[in-house]
């Protein structure tokens, strides 16, 4: 039902001076839970090799911009130079929780 139609149905009752009481079901309190995320991000063919510290800070900055809580775990793998070769396809494991919305 559209909001306009619902308002039109309520007008006669309001014009007659009747009060409308909404009966809400009793509220039951449930504890809040933080939803945790545990992701493995694979980067493929980056334009240049990144050190593990560079990846850590870049991923952290992105997560903070997206609204993650500051308490997060970021573990980069295969970054910088591995076995004498530049690593351009590193992995990053991230564990984080979103911040509550205001």
C-alpha positions in Angstrom: 0.0 0.0 0.0 1.4 3.4 -0.9 2.0 6.0 1.8 -0.5 8.4 0.0 -3.2 5.8 0.0 -2.6 4.9 3.7 -2.9 8.6 4.6 -6.2 8.9 2.7 -7.6 6.0 4.6 -6.7 7.6 8.0 -8.2 11.0 7.2 -11.8 10.1 8.0 -10.8 8.8 11.4 -8.7 11.9 12.2 -11.5 14.2 11.0 -14.0 12.5 13.4 -11.6 13.2 16.2 -10.8 9.6 16.8 -7.4 8.7 18.2 -5.5 5.9 16.7 -3.5 3.7 19.0 -0.8 1.5 17.5 -0.3 -1.7 19.4 3.4 -2.5 19.3 4.5 -6.0 20.2 6.4 -6.0 23.5 10.1 -5.2 23.0 12.5 -7.9 24.0 16.1 -6.8 24.6 18.7 -8.7 22.7 22.4 -8.1 23.1 24.3 -6.4 20.3 26.9 -8.4 18.5 29.8 -7.1 16.4 29.9 -8.8 13.0 33.5 -9.8 12.3 35.0 -10.2 8.8 38.0 -12.4 7.9 39.1 -11.9 4.3 42.0 -13.0 2.2 42.6 -10.4 -0.6 44.6 -11.5 -3.6 46.3 -8.7 -5.6 47.2 -9.7 -9.2 49.9 -8.1 -11.3 50.3 -4.8 -9.4 52.2 -2.1 -11.4 55.1 -2.3 -9.0 56.2 -4.3 -6.0 55.0 -3.1 -2.6 56.8 -3.7 0.7 54.8 -5.4 3.4 54.7 -2.2 5.3 53.3 -0.3 2.3 50.6 -2.8 1.8 49.7 -2.8 5.5 49.3 0.9 5.6 47.4 1.1 2.3 44.9 -1.6 3.3 44.5 -0.1 6.7 43.7 3.3 5.2 41.1 1.8 2.8 39.4 -0.1 5.7 39.3 3.0 7.9 37.8 5.0 5.0 35.1 2.3 4.5 34.2 2.5 8.2 36.1 -0.3 9.9 36.9 -0.1 13.6 40.5 0.9 14.3 41.1 -2.5 15.9 42.0 -4.7 13.0 44.5 -7.3 12.0 46.3 -7.0 8.6 48.8 -9.7 7.6 50.5 -9.3 4.2 52.0 -12.3 2.4 54.4 -12.5 -0.6 55.2 -8.8 -0.7 58.3 -6.9 -1.6 60.9 -9.3 -3.0 60.6 -13.1 -2.6 63.2 -15.6 -3.8 65.2 -12.8 -5.6 62.1 -11.8 -7.7 59.8 -8.9 -7.3 56.4 -9.9 -5.9 53.7 -8.2 -7.8 50.8 -10.5 -6.7 50.8 -10.4 -2.9 48.0 -11.5 -0.6 46.7 -9.7 2.5 44.6 -11.3 5.2 42.4 -8.8 7.0 40.3 -9.3 10.1 38.1 -6.4 11.0 34.7 -5.2 12.3 32.6 -2.3 11.1 32.1 0.8 13.2 28.6 1.4 14.5 26.6 3.9 12.5 25.8 7.2 14.3 
